[in-house]
Amino acid sequence: MALLRPPALLLALVVSELHCLPWFINVSESQGPGTTIHSFSFNCTAHMPMLELVHVQPPTTFFNQPSLSRWQKIYVGTVTLNSLARLDALAVNHYELQLRFTCGNNVTEGPLYVYVYRDPGYSPCSGRFASPAGEIIQVRETVTPGAQLYTLLLPGLELQHAQISINSAQDPPYFPGPFSINGQGWLLAPSQGLKGQAGKVFQLQILVTFGQNRSCHGMLKVKVLPVPSSQISFLGQARNITILDDLAPGSQVVQVRAQGFDVRYEILSPVPCPLFSIGREDGVVRTTAPLELAQAWGTAVTRLQVKAYERLRPWASVDLDLTVNVRSVNRWPPRCLPAMLVTEIPETTPVGTVLNTFTCTDPDSPGSTLNYELRFHSPPGPASLCLRGRALEVNATLDCDTPGACFQHAASILVLDGGQPLMTTEVPVLVMVIPVNEFSPACVPHTFRIREDAGPHTLLGSVVGTDKDYPHNSIEYDISGGPTAFSVDRLSGTPTPGLGWKGGTRVDCKLRLWAPLLGEIHLLGSLDYELQTLYRLTVLVTDQSQDQDPTHRRSGSCTITIEVEDVNDHAPECQPPFQELTIYAPLGRSVEVTKVSCWVPQEPQRLVFSYSIVGGNSQSRFSLQGPILVHNNMLGPPWPEQPHTHELLIRVADAGPSIPHLSATATVIVHLVPWSTSTAATRTRSAAVTSMTTPLLVTDTEAFWQPEPWFVVVLTVTSALFLLALGWLFSRLFQGLAQMLQTPRKPAQALLLNSIQGTEESIEGFMEAPRMEMPQTPSSVMSLVCQPAILYRGHRGCSRVLPCQACLLVDGYPCGRAHGSTIRMEETSAL
C-alpha cells in the first residue's frame, strides 16, 4: 500500500506506531452538515481496500464513516460532517479521529486531528436559536429582577459591532414587563421580576445585525418555573484539582455534583473559557484544547466559577470556585547522539580504550540529569565492555583466538530521565572485533625415512603446522630452497563452514574454517643412496585469513630430515666376464683354474659375494673355493684320456643384509689336457709341472678416443688455417730460393769440388769418432745445418771442413761470412 496524496497522511499512516506523527486539519466552525473535511488517495491494486473511522475523541456523532470511491486505479477516501454536526469552537475546538486503512493483509492506523477555529463571519443564528421551534430557557419565578438569563452575543461578535434587539411585542398583561438585552448580549429579566408568572412561556423574536448589512433572526422562549420546596447546594467537593498537560481534548478533569431537583451546570467565569467545558446535565468538567505548558505557560493555573441551578427554577442556583493546576508531563523520551553505535575494533585494543561518548538530552527538561545503563545481549555478561558515565570503554582483553570468544558484541544503552512517567531511550550498540594476526605459525622438526627405490609421488609423511591465531590451522606450506626432488602440499586440509570474519571487513556471512592442515611431503623424482643419503628440507608455514588485511601474514619454519635407505639396486660385474684357458690335469691332484674377480662399480664398498657354478659342471669335476675355481681330479676313474673342453657358468651374487640379492654370470671355458702316463714327472718334474698349472691370462684392451662434435669442428677449422699459413710460408721460401739460384754459382762449385777431392783421404780417419755417435742424431735422409763449423760427409764417408762460401753454395743460407767464420756441413744418411 502506498499513499499518493497528500504526503502528510503517508507519514501519519505508515510510521504512526513509531513516532506518533499527527495529521492536522483546520476546520471553520461555520462548516455545516455534509461538509467534506478532507480527501486523500490510496493505491491498493491487488485487494479491495477498506477505510474505517475507529473512534473520535471527545466522543461525538458529528463525523460520518469515511467513504471510499475508486477513480481509475486510485481509491479516494473522504471524511464528511453528518446532518447533526454543529461545530462550536467555544465548546470543543479539537477532535481526534482514529482512521484505519486495510489493503489485503496490510492494516495501518493513524490519527487525524481536526482543529475547529473561530470564524469572524460566522452567523450566530444557528442551531436551535435559528430553528423554527427556537431556543428554550427555563428560569424560576424567584429570579432576581434584571438578572442575566441567557447570553445572546457570542464572543467575537462584539468586534463586528453586532446589535441585538427584541422585535416582538411584549404587551401586558401577559408580560409583567419587557425583557431586555444589554450591550454584552445578555438577556436580562424584567425589572418587575417574574413573581407569579410560573407556568408561563414568553416567546421573544430577536434580530441580530452584524458586519456590513448582515443580519439573522432567532427565536428565544423563556419558561418560568415555580419555586421548589428544596434548597440547592454543592456536595463536598475539592476546590483544587491538579492535572497533567498531556490530557487530550475532551478528557475528564473533575465532576461536580450539586444537591437539588433536576440540576444543571454551567461555567460563569471565565467567559469565554477556551480550555475547559462542563456538561450541562452531568457536571463533568472536560478539556477542550491541548494543555501544553511548553507552548503556553498561561495554562498552568485556571480558576473556574461553576454555577449549579435547577432546570425548572434557574434562579435557584449556587456557585463553586475551582482551581485547576496543570502540571507538565514527561512526554518525550531522551534524545541521544549517536542514536546507534556500530563500530569495529581490533582484538588488540587495550583495556580502557573509549569507544564512544554518548550525548543525551531530555526535550521536556533540558539540562536535567539522565541515568545510563548498559545491557548486554550477545554474548551476555559485562566481560568485554563497560560503561563509565556516558563513555563506553573496553573492559577486558578482546581475545579472538578461541572459537566463539568474540567477533561481535551486541548490547544496548538504556537512558532514563527523572520525569513522570518515566521515559527511556535505548541506544543499540554493535561492537565488531576484528581479528589481528598476532602470532607466527610453527611446526615441529621431524625425520622421515624412505627407500631409495621409492617411486615418484610417494608420500613420505606430513608436517603439522600450528598457529595460536584463530582459526588455528589455516596454514600454507612451502619448501624454501633445498632439493627439488620433494614437494609439500600447500593446503591439504578440508574446509568447513562457520560464522566469523572475511579479509578486513566485518560481514554477516559464512567464513571458511579449516580442519587441521597437514603439509604432506611427496617425492617428485628418484633417489640414489650411492649419490646422497641425507636430505634436509626447510618447510615454511605461512598463515592465511588471520587478519583484516590479507597481506599481513606471518610465517615460521622447521627442518625436515629425510634419510635414504639403501636398496640393493646394482648387480655385480665381473672382469673379465669371459675367460678361456688351458690347464693340465694331473691325476689325483686338485688344480686351481682361475680366480673370478667381481665387484659393484657403483658401490665399491660392497665386497662380500657368493659364488656358485650353475652350468657346465656335469661331472662335478670343478668346485669353487670362494672366488677361486678349482679342478678336482681326485674323484677317481674314469679319468679323461683325451683333451676335453668345459664351458662353466659361474653365478656371482651379492651377499649381506641388502635386499634383493642381485647376481651376474661369468663364463669360463676350460680346455682340459690330461697328463700323459708316459711323461710321468719326477719330483723335480712335478715341481716344474706344478709351476705350469697356473695359467697365464692375457688381457688385450683396445682403447679408442671419440672426441666431442664441437672439438672436431674446432680442430678442422684450426687445421685449415694452419695449412693456409704453411702454404703461404712455402711460397715465400720458394720465391727466395728462386732468386738465389739465378746468381752466378760455377766458380763456387768448382772450388767446392776441388776441395772435396783433395782432402777426402786426410779426413777419413778423423770421421771415425763421429760414426759412433750416429744413432743419437736425427733420422733424416739429409740435413744441412749451418753452424760456426759444418762437417760435410760425402757418399764415401769422407768429411771436409768447408768455408762459409761453400756452405752458402750448398744450402743457400747466408751465414758467418761477415765475421770470417768457418762453416761445417754434415751429411748423414738415414738408417
C-alpha positions in Angstrom: 0.0 0.0 0.0 1.4 3.4 -1.0 -0.1 6.7 -0.2 -0.1 9.1 -3.1 -1.7 12.3 -1.9 -1.2 14.1 0.4 2.3 13.2 1.7 1.4 14.0 5.3 -1.0 11.2 5.6 1.6 8.7 4.4 3.8 9.7 7.4 0.8 9.5 9.7 -0.4 6.1 8.5 3.0 4.4 7.9 5.1 5.5 10.8 2.5 6.5 13.4 3.3 3.4 15.5 6.9 4.5 15.7 6.8 8.3 16.0 3.0 9.1 16.5 3.2 11.8 13.8 -0.2 13.5 13.7 -2.1 14.8 10.7 -3.6 18.2 11.4 -6.7 19.6 9.6 -8.1 23.1 10.4 -11.9 23.4 10.0 -14.0 26.6 10.5 -16.9 26.4 12.9 -19.1 27.7 10.1 -18.9 24.4 8.3 -22.3 22.7 8.3 -23.7 19.2 7.8 -22.3 17.3 4.7 -19.2 19.4 4.5 -16.1 17.4 3.3 -13.4 17.7 6.0 -10.6 16.2 3.8 -10.0 13.8 0.9 -6.9 11.6 0.3 -5.9 8.9 -2.2 -4.7 5.4 -1.7 -3.1 2.8 -4.1 -4.2 -0.7 -3.5 -4.2 -2.8 -6.7 -4.3 -6.4 -5.5 -7.2 -6.2 -3.0 -10.4 -4.4 -2.1 -9.3 -1.7 0.4 -11.3 -0.5 3.4 -11.2 2.8 5.2 -12.8 3.0 8.7 -13.3 5.6 11.4 -12.4 3.7 14.6 -13.2 6.3 17.2 -13.5 10.0 17.9 -12.1 11.9 20.9 -14.0 13.6 22.5 -16.9 11.3 21.6 -19.3 12.9 19.1 -21.5 11.9 16.2 -20.6 14.9 14.1 -18.5 12.8 11.7 -19.7 10.2 9.2 -17.9 7.0 8.4 -15.3 7.7 5.6 -16.4 7.0 2.1 -14.1 5.2 -0.4 -14.5 5.6 -4.1 -12.4 4.4 -7.0 -11.1 6.5 -9.7 -9.1 4.6 -12.3 -6.6 2.6 -10.2 -6.7 5.0 -7.2 -9.1 4.9 -4.3 -10.2 8.2 -2.8 -11.3 8.4 0.8 -13.5 11.3 2.1 -14.3 12.4 5.7 -17.5 14.5 6.0 -19.8 16.0 8.6 -23.1 14.4 9.3 -26.5 16.0 9.4 -26.3 16.7 13.2 -23.0 18.4 13.1 -22.9 21.8 14.9 -19.3 22.9 15.3 -18.6 25.4 18.0 -15.1 26.5 18.6 -16.0 27.8 22.1 -17.4 24.4 23.1 -14.9 22.0 21.6 -12.2 23.2 19.3 -10.2 19.9 18.9 -11.2 16.5 17.7 -9.1 13.4 17.2 -10.3 10.9 14.6 -8.5 7.5 14.5 -8.6 6.1 10.9 -7.8 2.5 9.9 -6.9 1.6 6.3 -6.9 -2.1 5.2 -5.4 -3.4 2.0 -5.4 -7.2 1.9 -3.3 -8.3 4.9 -1.8 -4.8 5.4 -3.6 -2.9 8.1 -2.4 0.6 9.0 -3.9 3.0 11.6 -3.2 6.7 12.0 -4.7 9.7 13.8 -6.4 12.7 12.1 -6.5 15.8 14.2 -9.3 18.3 13.4 -9.0 21.8 14.9 -12.1 24.0 14.9 -11.3 27.7 14.7 -13.5 30.7 15.2 -15.0 32.3 12.1 -15.5 36.0 12.4 -18.1 35.9 9.7 -20.0 33.1 11.3 -23.7 33.8 11.9 -24.8 33.4 15.5 -28.3 32.5 14.2 -27.7 28.8 14.0 -28.7 25.7 15.9 -31.8 25.8 18.0 -31.8 29.5 18.2 -32.3 29.8 14.4 -34.7 26.8 14.2 -38.5 27.4 14.0 -39.0 26.0 17.5 -36.4 28.3 18.9 -34.2 28.0 22.0 -36.0 27.3 25.2 -34.6 28.5 28.5 -36.1 27.9 31.9 -36.0 30.3 34.9 -37.6 30.3 38.3 -40.2 32.8 39.2 -37.9 33.8 42.1 -35.2 35.1 39.7 -33.8 38.4 40.7 -35.2 41.3 38.6 -32.8 42.3 35.9 -30.8 39.1 36.3 -28.9 37.5 33.4 -31.0 34.8 31.9 -29.2 34.0 28.6 -26.2 35.0 26.5 -27.1 36.1 23.0 -23.9 37.8 21.9 -21.2 35.2 21.3 -17.6 36.1 21.9 -16.0 37.7 18.8 -19.2 39.3 17.5 -18.6 42.4 19.5 -15.7 43.1 17.2 -18.1 43.2 14.3 -20.3 45.8 16.2 -23.2 43.4 16.4 -26.5 44.8 17.5 -29.2 42.6 19.2 -32.8 43.7 19.7 -36.1 42.1 20.5 -38.5 43.0 17.7 -41.6 41.1 19.0 -44.3 42.6 21.1 -44.1 42.4 24.9 -47.5 43.8 25.8 -49.1 43.5 29.2 -50.9 41.9 30.8 -49.2 38.8 29.6 -45.7 40.2 30.0 -45.1 41.5 33.5 -42.5 43.8 31.9 -40.2 43.9 28.9 -37.2 41.6 28.7 -34.1 43.5 27.6 -30.7 42.8 26.0 -27.6 44.8 27.2 -24.5 45.7 25.2 -22.8 42.4 26.2 -25.6 40.3 24.6 -27.1 39.2 27.8 -30.9 38.6 28.1 -32.0 40.3 31.3 -35.1 39.5 33.3 -37.8 42.3 33.5 -37.2 44.9 36.1 -40.6 43.9 37.7 -39.4 40.3 38.2 -41.3 37.2 37.4 -43.1 36.6 40.6 -46.4 34.9 40.0 -45.5 34.1 36.4 -44.8 30.4 37.0 -46.0 28.2 34.2 -45.9 31.0 31.5 -43.8 30.8 28.4 -42.6 34.1 26.9 -41.7 34.0 23.2 -39.2 36.5 22.0 -38.3 37.3 18.4 -34.7 38.5 18.3 -32.9 40.3 15.5 -29.1 40.1 15.3 -27.4 42.7 13.0 -23.6 42.4 12.4 -21.0 43.2 9.8 -21.9 45.1 6.7 -25.7 44.9 6.4 -25.7 41.3 7.6 -28.4 40.1 10.0 -30.2 37.0 11.2 -33.3 36.1 13.2 -33.7 33.7 16.1 -36.4 32.5 18.5 -36.0 32.5 22.2 -38.6 31.1 24.6 -38.4 31.8 28.3 -40.3 29.3 30.5 -41.0 30.3 34.1 -40.8 27.6 36.7 -42.3 27.5 40.2 -40.1 27.7 43.2 -39.3 24.1 44.5 -39.5 23.3 48.1 -35.9 22.1 48.4 -32.7 24.2 48.5 -29.7 23.6 46.0 -26.2 23.1 47.3 -22.9 21.5 46.2 -21.9 18.3 47.9 -18.4 18.0 49.4 -16.1 18.9 46.6 -12.3 19.5 46.3 -11.7 23.0 45.2 -8.1 22.4 43.9 -7.5 20.0 41.1 -4.1 19.0 39.6 -3.9 17.5 36.2 -1.2 16.7 33.6 -0.7 18.7 30.5 -0.9 15.6 28.3 -4.6 15.2 28.6 -6.3 15.1 25.2 -9.1 17.4 24.4 -12.4 16.0 25.8 -10.7 14.3 28.8 -12.4 14.5 32.1 -10.9 16.8 34.6 -13.4 16.6 37.5 -17.1 16.0 38.1 -19.0 18.4 40.4 -22.3 17.4 42.0 -25.0 19.6 43.5 -28.0 18.7 45.6 -31.2 19.7 44.1 -34.0 18.9 41.7 -33.1 18.5 38.0 -29.8 20.3 38.5 -28.0 21.9 35.5 -24.4 23.2 35.4 -22.6 26.0 33.6 -19.3 27.9 33.9 -19.7 31.5 34.9 -16.1 32.5 34.7 -14.0 32.9 32.7 -16.3 33.7 29.7 -15.4 32.5 27.2 -13.4 29.5 28.6 -11.1 28.2 25.9 -9.6 25.4 27.9 -12.5 23.7 29.8 -16.2 23.0 29.4 -18.8 21.5 31.7 -21.5 19.0 31.0 -24.9 20.8 31.4 -26.5 17.7 33.0 -23.7 15.6 34.5 -21.4 18.4 35.8 -18.3 16.8 34.2 -15.6 19.3 33.6 -13.6 18.4 30.4 -10.7 19.9 28.5 -11.5 21.5 25.1 -7.9 22.1 23.9 -4.4 20.6 24.4 -2.9 21.7 27.7 0.8 22.0 26.7 2.8 24.1 29.1 5.7 24.1 26.7 3.7 26.2 24.2 1.5 28.3 26.6 2.6 28.8 30.2 -0.7 30.7 30.8 -2.5 27.4 31.1 -0.7 26.4 34.3 -3.4 27.7 36.6 -7.1 28.2 35.7 -9.7 29.4 38.1 -13.2 28.3 37.2 -16.5 29.6 38.7 -19.1 26.9 38.2 -22.9 27.5 38.7 -25.4 24.8 39.6 -29.1 25.5 39.2 -32.4 23.8 38.9 -33.7 23.4 35.5 -37.2 24.5 36.5 -36.1 27.2 38.8 -33.0 28.8 37.2 -32.9 31.4 40.0 -32.3 28.7 42.5 -28.6 28.3 42.0 -25.3 28.0 43.8 -21.7 28.9 42.8 -18.5 26.9 43.2 -14.9 28.1 42.7 -12.5 25.5 41.3 -8.7 25.9 40.7 -7.3 23.7 38.0 -3.5 23.3 38.2 -1.8 21.9 35.1 1.5 20.1 35.7 4.0 19.4 33.0 4.1 15.7 32.0 7.1 13.8 30.8 6.1 13.5 27.2 9.3 13.0 25.2 12.0 10.4 25.8 15.6 11.4 25.9 17.3 12.0 22.6 20.8 10.7 22.1 23.7 11.2 19.7 24.6 8.9 18.2 21.2 7.1 18.1 23.0 3.9 17.2 26.6 2.8 17.6 28.2 0.4 15.1 32.0 0.2 15.3 34.9 -2.1 14.6 37.9 -2.5 16.8 40.9 -4.8 16.6 41.3 -7.6 19.1 44.5 -5.9 20.4 42.6 -2.8 21.6 44.0 -2.0 25.1 41.7 -2.2 28.1 40.2 1.2 29.0 40.0 2.4 25.4 37.0 4.7 25.0 34.9 3.5 22.1 32.3 6.4 22.2 30.9 9.0 24.4 27.1 9.4 24.2 25.4 12.8 24.4 21.8 12.7 25.5 19.3 15.4 26.4 15.7 15.5 27.7 13.4 17.6 25.5 10.9 18.0 28.4 13.6 19.2 30.8 16.8 20.4 29.1 19.8 20.2 31.3 18.3 17.6 33.6 20.4 14.7 34.8 20.0 11.4 32.9 20.9 7.9 34.0 22.7 5.4 31.8 22.6 1.6 32.0 24.5 -0.9 29.8 22.6 -4.1 28.9 24.3 -7.0 27.1 22.5 -9.2 24.6 25.2 -11.4 23.0 27.3 -12.6 24.5 25.7 -12.0 27.9 27.6 -10.6 30.7 29.8 -7.4 31.1 33.0 -9.2 30.3 34.3 -7.2 27.4 32.6 -3.8 27.6 31.7 -1.4 30.4 30.0 2.0 30.7 31.7 4.7 32.8 29.3 7.6 33.0 28.5 8.4 29.3 31.6 6.7 27.9 31.6 3.1 26.5 35.0 1.5 27.2 36.8 -1.8 26.6 36.7 -3.7 29.9 38.7 -6.8 29.2 41.1 -8.3 26.7 39.4 -9.0 23.4 40.8 -12.4 22.5 39.6 -13.8 19.3 41.9 -16.8 19.3 39.3 -19.1 21.0 36.4 -20.4 18.9 33.3 -18.2 19.7 35.3 -15.9 22.0 34.4 -12.7 20.2 33.7 -11.5 16.7 30.8 -9.2 17.8 29.2 -7.9 20.9 25.6 -6.8 20.8 24.4 -4.5 23.6 22.3 -1.5 24.3 22.5 1.6 26.4 19.3 2.4 28.3 18.9 6.2 29.0 16.4 7.1 31.7 15.1 10.6 32.6 13.7 11.6 36.0 10.2 12.7 34.9 6.8 11.2 35.5 6.0 8.9 33.9 9.5 7.6 33.5 10.7 7.9 29.8 13.6 5.9 28.4 15.6 5.7 25.2 17.5 2.6 24.1 20.7 3.1 22.0 21.7 -0.1 20.2 25.4 -0.9 20.3 27.2 -3.3 18.0 30.9 -3.7 18.5 32.6 -6.0 16.0 36.0 -7.3 16.9 38.5 -7.6 14.0 41.0 -10.5 14.3 44.6 -9.5 14.3 47.4 -11.7 13.2 49.4 -11.7 16.4 51.4 -15.0 16.4 53.6 -16.7 13.8 52.8 -20.3 12.9 55.2 -23.1 13.9 55.9 -26.7 13.0 57.9 -29.5 14.7 61.1 -30.8 13.1 60.8 -34.4 12.0 62.8 -37.1 10.4 61.4 -39.4 7.7 62.9 -42.5 6.1 62.4 -43.6 2.6 63.8 -46.4 0.4 65.9 -45.3 -2.5 63.8 -47.3 -4.9 60.6 -45.4 -3.9 58.7 -44.1 -7.0 57.5 -40.5 -7.7 54.6 -39.2 -5.7 55.4 -41.4 -2.8 54.1 -39.9 0.5 56.9 -39.6 3.0 54.8 -38.1 5.8 53.1 -34.9 6.9 54.3 -31.7 8.6 51.8 -30.5 11.1 51.7 -26.7 11.5 50.0 -24.9 14.4 49.0 -21.3 14.9 47.8 -19.6 18.1 45.6 -17.3 16.0 42.1 -18.4 15.2 41.4 -20.4 13.1 44.4 -22.2 14.5 45.3 -24.3 11.4 44.7 -22.0 8.5 48.2 -22.5 7.2 50.0 -22.7 3.8 53.1 -24.9 3.4 56.1 -24.4 1.1 59.7 -25.6 0.8 62.3 -22.9 0.9 65.1 -23.6 -1.5 66.7 -27.1 -1.0 66.4 -30.0 -3.3 63.7 -30.1 -5.9 63.2 -33.8 -5.5 60.5 -33.2 -2.9 57.3 -31.2 -2.7 54.9 -30.2 0.0 51.1 -29.7 -0.4 50.3 -26.0 0.1 46.9 -26.8 1.6 45.8 -30.3 2.4 43.1 -29.6 4.9 39.3 -29.8 4.4 37.3 -26.5 4.7 34.1 -26.5 6.8 31.6 -23.6 7.0 31.2 -21.4 10.1 30.4 -17.9 11.2 33.0 -15.3 11.5 35.1 -12.7 9.5 36.1 -12.4 5.9 39.7 -10.3 4.7 39.1 -6.9 6.8 35.5 -6.2 6.7 33.0 -7.5 9.2 30.0 -9.1 7.4 27.2 -11.3 8.5 28.1 -14.2 6.3 29.9 -17.6 6.3 33.6 -18.0 7.0 35.6 -21.0 5.9 37.1 -22.6 9.0 39.8 -25.1 8.4 40.2 -28.5 9.9 43.8 -29.4 11.0 46.0 -28.9 7.9 48.8 -31.4 7.2 51.5 -30.4 4.8 52.0 -33.7 3.0 55.5 -34.2 1.7 55.8 -36.2 -1.6 58.7 -37.5 -3.6 58.9 -35.9 -7.1 61.9 -37.7 -8.6 64.2 -40.6 -8.0 66.7 -41.2 -5.2 70.1 -42.8 -5.2 71.6 -43.9 -1.9 75.1 -44.0 -3.5 74.9 -40.3 -4.5 73.2 -38.8 -1.5 72.0 -40.5 1.7 70.6 -37.5 3.6 68.3 -34.5 2.6 67.4 -31.5 4.8 64.3 -29.5 3.8 63.3 -26.2 5.3 59.5 -26.1 5.3 57.9 -22.7 5.6 54.5 -22.5 7.3 52.6 -19.3 6.5 49.2 -18.4 8.0 46.3 -17.1 6.0 42.9 -15.3 6.7 44.1 -14.3 10.1 43.9 -10.6 9.7 41.6 -8.0 8.2 44.5 -7.0 5.9 45.0 -10.1 3.6 48.6 -9.0 3.0 49.5 -9.1 6.7 50.8 -12.7 7.1 53.2 -14.4 9.4 55.4 -17.3 8.7 57.6 -19.8 10.5 59.8 -22.7 9.5 61.1 -26.1 10.6 63.7 -28.5 9.3 62.6 -31.9 7.9 65.3 -34.5 7.7 64.9 -37.3 5.1 67.1 -40.3 5.4 67.5 -42.5 2.3 67.6 -46.2 3.0 69.9 -48.3 0.9 68.4 -50.7 -1.6 70.5 -53.2 -3.5 69.9 -51.9 -7.0 73.2 -52.7 -8.8 74.3 -56.2 -9.9 77.9 -57.1 -9.5 80.2 -57.0 -12.6 83.0 -59.5 -13.3 86.2 -58.6 -15.2 86.6 -60.2 -17.5 83.1 -61.6 -17.9 84.6 -64.3 -20.3 87.7 -66.4 -19.8 89.2 -69.2 -21.9 92.2 -71.0 -20.7 94.0 -74.4 -20.9 95.1 -76.4 -18.0 96.9 -79.8 -17.5 95.1 -82.1 -15.1 97.4 -84.5 -13.3 95.8 -87.5 -11.7 95.0 -87.4 -8.1 95.5 -83.7 -7.6 93.4 -80.5 -7.5 94.4 -77.7 -9.8 93.5 -74.0 -9.3 92.0 -73.0 -12.6 91.3 -69.2 -12.2 90.1 -66.6 -9.8 86.8 -64.8 -10.6 87.2 -61.1 -10.0 83.9 -59.3 -9.4 82.8 -56.0 -7.8 80.0 -53.4 -7.9 81.3 -50.2 -9.6 78.6 -48.0 -8.2 79.2 -49.4 -4.7 82.9 -50.1 -4.3 82.4 -50.7 -0.6 80.4 -53.8 -1.3 83.0 -56.6 -1.1 81.0 -59.7 0.0 79.8 -62.0 -2.7 78.6 -65.6 -3.0 79.8 -67.8 -5.9 78.2 -70.9 -7.4 78.6 -73.0 -10.6 75.2 -73.0 -12.3 76.1 -74.7 -15.6 78.7 -76.9 -17.4 79.8 -78.9 -14.3 78.1 -82.1 -15.3 80.7 -84.4 -13.8 81.2 -82.2 -10.8 84.9 -82.0 -11.6 85.0 -78.3 -10.8 84.3 -76.6 -7.5 84.6 -73.1 -6.0 86.6 -72.1 -3.1 85.3 -68.5 -2.7 86.1 -66.8 -5.9 88.7 -69.4 -6.9 87.7 -72.1 -9.5 89.4 -75.4 -8.7 89.5 -78.6 -10.9 89.4 -81.7 -8.8 91.0 -84.8 -10.3 90.9 -86.8 -7.1 87.4 -88.2 -7.6 88.7 -91.4 -9.2 88.1 -93.0 -12.6 87.1 -92.6 -15.2 89.9 -90.1 -15.8 89.8 -88.3 -19.1 92.3 -89.6 -21.6 91.7 -87.0 -24.3 91.7 -83.2 -24.1 88.3 -82.0 -23.2 86.6 -78.6 -23.1 84.3 -77.5 -20.3 82.1 -74.3 -20.5 81.3 -73.3 -16.9 78.8 -70.7 -15.9 79.6 -69.1 -12.5 76.9 -67.1 -10.8 78.2 -64.3 -8.6 75.6 -62.8 -6.2 76.0 -60.0 -3.7 75.7 -61.1 0.0 74.8 -59.2 3.1 71.6 -57.6 4.5 70.7 -55.7 1.4 67.6 -56.9 -0.3 67.1 -58.0 -3.1 70.2 -60.0 -3.9 71.4 -59.3 -7.4 73.7 -61.5 -9.4 75.9 -61.7 -12.5 77.2 -64.7 -14.5 80.8 -65.2 -15.6 81.7 -67.7 -18.3 84.9 -69.7 -18.0 85.9 -72.1 -20.9 88.5 -74.6 -19.7 90.4 -76.7 -22.1 91.4 -79.7 -20.0 94.5 -81.6 -21.2 95.0 -84.8 -19.3 98.5 -85.5 -18.0 100.1 -88.5 -20.0 101.5 -91.5 -18.1 104.5 -91.8 -20.4 105.6 -88.5 -19.2 105.3 -89.1 -15.6 107.1 -86.4 -13.8 109.7 -86.9 -11.2 109.6 -84.9 -8.1 111.7 -82.2 -9.8 109.5 -82.5 -12.9 106.3 -82.5 -10.8 107.5 -79.3 -9.3 108.0 -77.9 -12.7 104.6 -79.2 -13.8 103.1 -77.7 -10.7 104.5 -74.4 -11.6 102.9 -74.8 -15.0 99.5 -75.4 -13.6 99.0 -71.7 -13.0 97.5 -70.5 -16.3 98.6 -67.2 -17.9 95.7 -64.9 -18.6 96.5 -62.3 -21.2 94.1 -59.4 -21.5 94.2 -57.2 -24.5 92.4 -53.9 -24.0 91.8 -51.8 -27.1 91.3 -48.1 -26.2 89.9 -45.6 -28.6 89.1 -42.0 -28.4 85.9 -40.5 -29.6 86.1 -36.7 -29.4 83.1 -34.4 -28.9 81.5 -32.9 -32.0 82.5 -29.3 -31.2 86.1 -30.4 -30.8 86.0 -31.9 -34.3 84.7 -28.6 -35.7 87.3 -26.6 -33.9 90.1 -28.9 -35.0 89.0 -28.8 -38.6 88.9 -25.0 -38.7 92.3 -24.8 -37.0 93.9 -27.3 -39.4 92.6 -25.4 -42.4 94.0 -22.1 -41.1 97.3 -23.9 -40.4 97.5 -25.3 -43.9 96.8 -21.9 -45.3 99.6 -20.3 -43.2 102.0 -23.2 -44.2 101.3 -22.7 -47.9 101.9 -19.1 -47.6 105.3 -19.7 -45.9 106.4 -22.2 -48.5 105.5 -19.8 -51.3 107.7 -17.2 -49.7 110.6 -19.7 -49.3 110.3 -20.8 -52.9 110.4 -17.2 -54.1 113.7 -16.6 -52.1 115.3 -19.8 -53.4 114.5 -18.9 -57.0 116.2 -15.6 -56.6 119.4 -17.2 -55.2 119.6 -19.8 -58.0 119.7 -17.0 -60.5 123.0 -15.7 -59.2 126.5 -17.0 -60.7 127.4 -20.4 -59.0 130.0 -22.0 -61.2 133.3 -20.7 -59.6 132.0 -21.7 -56.2 131.0 -25.1 -57.4 134.5 -25.8 -58.9 136.2 -24.7 -55.8 133.9 -26.9 -53.7 134.7 -30.0 -55.8 138.4 -29.5 -55.7 138.4 -29.0 -52.0 136.5 -32.2 -51.5 138.8 -34.3 -53.7 141.9 -33.0 -52.1 141.0 -33.6 -48.6 139.0 -36.7 -48.8 141.7 -39.1 -47.6 143.1 -36.8 -45.0 139.9 -36.5 -43.0 138.8 -40.1 -43.4 140.2 -41.2 -40.1 139.0 -38.1 -38.4 135.4 -39.0 -39.0 135.6 -42.4 -37.3 134.8 -41.0 -34.0 131.6 -39.2 -35.1 130.4 -42.5 -36.6 129.9 -43.9 -33.1 127.5 -41.1 -32.3 125.3 -41.5 -35.3 122.4 -43.2 -33.5 121.9 -40.1 -31.5 121.5 -37.9 -34.5 118.1 -37.3 -36.0 117.0 -39.9 -38.5 116.6 -37.7 -41.5 117.8 -38.6 -45.0 119.8 -35.4 -45.4 120.2 -32.4 -43.2 122.3 -29.4 -43.7 122.9 -27.4 -40.6 124.7 -24.1 -40.7 126.8 -23.7 -37.6 130.1 -22.0 -37.0 131.7 -25.1 -38.5 129.9 -27.7 -40.7 131.2 -31.2 -41.2 130.4 -32.4 -44.7 130.3 -36.1 -45.4 130.2 -37.3 -48.9 128.8 -40.5 -50.3 132.0 -42.4 -49.5 132.1 -41.3 -45.9 134.6 -38.5 -46.2 134.3 -35.4 -44.3 135.6 -31.9 -45.1 135.6 -28.6 -43.5 134.2 -26.2 -46.0 134.5 -22.5 -45.9 131.4 -20.4 -45.3 131.2 -19.6 -49.0 131.0 -23.2 -50.0 128.3 -23.8 -47.4 126.4 -21.0 -48.8 126.6 -22.5 -52.2 125.3 -25.8 -50.8 122.4 -24.8 -48.6 121.7 -21.2 -49.9 121.8 -19.6 -46.4 124.0 -16.5 -45.8 125.8 -17.0 -42.5 129.1 -16.2 -40.9 130.8 -14.5 -43.8 130.9 -11.2 -42.4 132.8 -12.5 -39.4 135.1 -14.8 -41.3 133.8 -17.9 -39.5 134.2 -21.4 -40.8 131.1 -23.4 -41.6 131.0 -27.2 -41.3 128.4 -29.1 -43.3 127.4 -32.6 -42.3 125.6 -35.1 -44.4 124.1 -38.1 -42.8 122.3 -41.0 -44.3 119.1 -42.4 -42.9 119.4 -45.8 -41.2 
